[in-house]
Amino acid sequence: RWIWEQYDRHVMGDTLADSDVGGDAAIVRLYGSKRALAMTCDVTPRYVEADAYEGGKQCVAEAWRNLTVTGARPLAVTDNLNFGNPQRPEIMGQIVRAIDGMSEACRTLEFPVISGNVSLYNETNGQAILPTPTIGGVGIIDDFERRATADALKQGDTLVLIGETSGHFGQSIYAQTMKLGGVAPKVDLALEKKNGDFVRGLITDGTVRAAHDLSDGGLACAAAEMALSSDVGVSLGYQGDLADAQFLYAEDQARYLIAVPSNKLDALDQRARSAGVHYLVVGEAGGRELSYFGASGGRESLSLDELRKAHEGWLPAYMKKAS
């Protein structure tokens, strides 16, 4: 009993955030201090299959973003390289190019590899798994009261998209669903660092408390995850040149969705201009719906209750049907 009491006190009681709906990284307080560790694990195998070099860069960059968006300084990574039979030239090519991309990203982002392992010959009936060089990352938050999470959205917050959206669909969840294929997104590591350092600065000085990086599903999925985890509606809007689907579901890299109190928008504008960081106001938090006003003037909406039912209810329904 004493052991479990100590576990509850020192581990469970010090967990400040987990990586459930919308969570980018788990955050665990270092007992007896103001510091905390942020931890994440990430990879996008379909990117690596389409372009092992860019996919290798991207898995490191996304782990770096997942830590950064909590306010943590990324410290180090461990890798888990999962591939098929390396005696096949195409598989060995995936391994070499993925490692090339990962190493470049680690050097540019100052995110060293301190450990790792390799799992090869992962095949069934001669069919290899998707190349999966998984990255586990850890970072440090110096003051856990100056952290950001996806579930901290408040009524009236202004939603701001950090980073440019060109509308890249290749290998996105949207492309996968629509069977479009395409090339993996390019990863500009210098841009990743600039945008990430900017967002981290907003978090550590207390300007931003709610934030989420953009990855699978693009802006629409990031906004939905923030809305569900915060239990606050989100209204998105766009009047630019991209098609609505591109704006909502593109998977361009080096992007973050942050929530800013309206009285801090002018200060954000000045800081972004000074840092040379692109941003776009994309919506507002409030109400009980996820809605979108498109460039064509149409409006689409879904209640949070309906969205939550679809998100959380499918697995129990599937298991019940399967049984």
Disulfide bonds with the S-S distance in Angstrom:
none
